[in-house]
Structures are given as structure tokens and as C-alpha cells.
């Protein structure tokens, strides 16, 4: 389980740096090199692949990041009445909450598999990359979300800090 917790963070960090680099390259080519090639009256460089690569990186970033947020319990939670419940009821709600997230992750992965199969024969317009790579992010992200949520459900319940705790 340690590798499953460490590897997505490394992949996420690498994807962020890669996406930033690709987007900066696109901005440089559009706003610096394109006017220069127009002024010199030469053929412009082809940089239209930047948008496809950026969109694919964004999909992978979003789903891997969502899984990491589930693992670190940094997703949004609103404790309106549960702080008044008994510790056993709170623990049961914790398990139910994580099981619901795991089911949602499983649903995302299942739909992702169907989308990968459906779009395997299609390619992207500029780079002609198989669109299965784009929808593969749903499969990987959904599986990670489900695994992290199930791992969170088996851990003992730790109450969140409330606004009342901060004031004291």
C-alpha cells in the first residue's frame, strides 16, 4: 500500500511540471515566435498539439489529484449534526461515507473502461494519439479513489476539527 500512496504523488507532481512546460511552450510559440515568423514571411512552427497535450494532462491531473485528496481526507466534508452523534454512530457514518466514495470511484472506473473500449479506434486531431489514453485517466483515477476510500473506511474514525475547537 506504501507504493500506491507514493507513486501517484510523484506522477501528479511530474504531470504538473510537464503541463506547465507545455503550456509555456504554447504561449511562447503563439505570442513570440508566430509574430516573428509572420514578420520574416516564413512558415510558422506547428504548435497546435499543445492544446491536446494540455487537455490530456489536465484529465490525468484531475483524477489522480482527486484520488490523493480522498487518501489525505482533504475533500470537502460538512459536519452539521454528526458532531452531536454518539462515537459509534460517527464511526458508522465514517465507514458509510468512505464506502460511498469507493462506490463512486468504482463507477468512474467502470464507465472509464467502457469509454476506453468505445474510443480505442478514434484518434486526436493534431497528434493522432489514441483517445483511449485520455479516457484511461478515468480508469486509473477511479480505481485509486476506490482503493483509497476503502483504505480510509478500514481505518479508525478520527473526528474532524470543528469551528468550536478552533475558538477554544
N, C-alpha and C positions, 0 to 999 in steps of 0.2 A: 504494500500500500504506500510505502515511502516513495517509490519511483513514480507512482501515479500522482502523488502530491507534488513532486518536484519538477517532473518533466513538463507538464502544462505551463508552469510559470516561466520556464526557460523558453518554451515555444512562444508564449504570449509576448515576452519581452523582445524576442527576436523579430516577431511579426510587427510589433510596434515600430522598432527601428527600421525594418525593411519598408513598411508602409510610409513612414516619414521620408525616407530616402527617395522612394519612387515618386511621391507627391512633390517633393522639392525639385526633382529632376523635371517633372512635368511643368512646374511653374517656370523654371529656368528656361526650358525649351520654348514655352509659349511666349513669355514676355521679354526674353533676352535674345534668344537665337532666331526666332521667327522674324522679328523686325530686321535683324542683321542679314538674314538670307534674302528677305524682300529687298533691302537696300542694295545688296550685291547682285541682285537678279539671278540667284542660283536656286536650284531645287531645295525646298525645305527638308529638314530631317523628319523622319516619321516617328512621332512620339504619341500617337493616338492609342497605343496599347496601354498607356499609363492608367487610363480610366478603368479598363478591365482588371488590371492587376490590383488597383486600389480597391475596387469593389469586392474582389475575391478575398483580399487581405482583411477587409472590414468584416465580412461574414465570419471568417475564421476567428478574428479578434473578438467579435461579439459573443460567439457561442463558447469559446474557451474561457473568456472572461466571466461569462455568466456561471460557468461551472466552478471557477475559482471562487466567485462570490458566494456560491452555495456552500463550498467547503469551509470558507472562512466566516460564514454566518454574517456576511456584510450586506446581504439583501435586506430589503425593507420589511420590517415587522412592526405591527401596531398592537401594543398590549393595552387594550381598552379595559377589559374586565378580567382578563386571566390572572392579573396580579392579586385578585381577591379570592381566587380559587385555592383549594387545598393543594399541597405539594404533589399528591398523587394525580389529581386532575390536571395539574400543569404538566406533569411528566407525560401523561397520556396525550395531551394536546401537542406536546413537543414531538412525540412519535408520529401522531397523525399528520402533523404539519410536514414533517420530513418525508413521510410515505406519499403524501400528495405531490410534493415536489419531485420525488422519484418517479411517480407515475407520469407526471408531465414530461420529465426528461425521457422516459421510455417512449411516450407518444411522439415526441420530437424526433427521436432516433428512428422509430418505425416509419413515420412519414418521410424522413430523410432517405431511408433505404428505398422507398417507393419512388421518390423523386430522382434518386441516382439511377435507378433502373430505367425510369421513363426518359431521362435526358442523356443517357450514355451515348446515344448516336448523334447528339447535337454538339456543335462546337461554337465557341465565341466568335464574334465577327472579325475582330482585328488579329488576334493571336491564334485563332482556331484551336484553342485549348478545349478539351473535353469538358462539358458542363457538369459531368459527374464530380469533378474536383470542387466545384462551387457548392453543390448540394451535399458533398461529403462532410462539410462542416456541421451540418445538422446531425449526421450520424455520430460523429466524434463528440460534439458538444452535448448531445442528448444522452449518450452513454456515460460521459463524465458527470453530467448533472445527476443522473440516476445513481451512479456509484457513490458520489459524494453525499447525496441526500440519504441513501441507505446507511452509509457510514455514520452520518450525523444522527440518524434515528437510533442506532445501537449504543451511542454514547450516552452517558448520564445527562440528565437535564440540568443546565446551568441557567438560572434566571437572568434575564437581561437587566441592565441598569435602567431604572426608571427616572423620571423627572424628579420625583420625591427624593431619590438617592442623591441626586446632584445638588439639591438645595441644602441638604444636611451637612 
